[in-house]
Amino acid sequence: MFQENRAILLEASIVDQLNSKNIEAETTGRISTSDNVWEFIGLVLLLAVILIATYYTTKWIGKIKFGQLKSNNFQLIDSYNIAPNKMLQIVKVTDKYIVIAVGKDSVQFITELEEEQVKLKKMPSGEKQSFKKLLAMIKDKNKSET
């Protein structure tokens, strides 16, 4: 019995010693600056991975949506704001041109237009143009108007 009590006291003293060493290590603040640097680098890399994933996900969703819009029977031709949250739109539905009024909570049919009455904007061809070329086109257009 004496040995059991002695063993229990010995175990208790060992546990107390280990706990006191853990408390001393925590209070002395043994976290080095290299640990902070590695944590910062890890956070920066995590941010970069998140941004790259966001970019490619957005690009992928955009391609899917563009494909859906391209194959639809609906096409927005023109839009004109007449008031906040109110606009007129010309929409091509199959082969018909329709003018609708779009409000915050409503859409109303206005009239149907003939194809000759609609002036279509000239859209650039499918090839990608550089910003420099587009800027030059806008400058030339402004010079010719003045």
N, C-alpha and C positions, 0 to 999 in steps of 0.2 A: 504494500500500500504506500509505503514511504517512497519507493522508487517511482510509482505511478504519479504521485503528487509532484515529485521532483521533475519527472519527464514533462508533465503539464506546465509547470513553471518555466522549465527550460524552453519549451515550445513558445510559450507566451512571451518570454524575453526575446527570443529570436524574431518573432513577428513584430514586436515593438521596435527592435533595432532596425529591421527592414523598413518599417513605416517611417521611422525618424529619418532614415537616409533618403527616402523618397521625398519627404517634406523639405529637407535641406536642399536637395537638388532643384526642387521647384522654386524655392524661395531665392536661391542664388541666381536664377535666371541664366542658365547655361545654354541658352539658345544663341548660336553664333550668327554673325552677319552673313556667313556663307549660306546658312539655311534660309535666311530672308531673301537672298539673291536668287536662290534656286526656286523658291516659291514664286517670286515675281516673274522669273523666266517661264515657269510653268503656266502662270496665269496669262501671260502675253501669248504663249503658244496656243492655249485654249481659246483665247479670243480670236486669234488668226484662223483657227480651224472652224470656229462658229461662223465667222464672216465669209470664209470661202464656201462653206456648206450653204449658207443663205444665198450667196450670189448664184451658185449653180442650181439651186432649187428654184429660185425666181426665174432664171433663164429657162429652165425646163417647163415650168408652169406656163410661162409666156408663149412658148412654142406650141403647147397643147391648145391654149386659148386662141392663138392666132389661126391654128388649123381649123378650129371649130367655127370661127368667124368667117373664114375663107370659104368654107363649104356650105354655109347657111344660105337660105333664100332671102335673108334680110340684109340690107346694107344701108348704113347711115350716110346720106349724101351731103347734107348740110345742116347746120344748127345755128340758131340766132337767139340770143338772150333778150327778152323783152322786159323782164323785171327779175328781181331776186327770186330764185326758185321757180321761174316760169320761162319757158322757151318754146320757140317754134322749130320743128324739125321736118326735113324732107327725108322720107325713108323710101327706099326701093324695095318693094315686096314682089318677088319674081320679076315680072315685066312691068309692073305698075309703079308709078310715083305717087306717094301719098304725103299730104301735109298734115301734121298732128301738132296739137298744143300739149306740152308736158308741164304739169304743175307738180307741186310737192306731193299731193295725194291723188292726182288724177291725170288721165291721158284722154284727150278728146280728138276725134276725127274732125278735120277742117274741110279739106277738099282733096280731090284727085287731080293730078296734073298730067298733061300730055308730055310725051318725051321731048317734043320740040320746045316746050316751055322751060325745061330744066337746063340750066347751064352747068355742065360738069367741070370741075376743076381738073386741070391737067396734073395728074399724079406722076412723079418721076418713075422711071422704069424700075424693075426689080433689082437692078444693080445698086450696090451701096456707093454712096458718094461721100467724099471726105468733107470734113467741116470747112476746110479751106476753100473748096470749090463752091460750097453752098454760100459761104460768106462773100465770095467774089460775085456770085450771081445776084445776091441781094444788093451789093454796092452798085453793080451795073444797072440794076433796075431803078435804084434811087437816083442815080445820075441822069438817067434818061427821062425821069419824071420831072426833074427840076430844070 
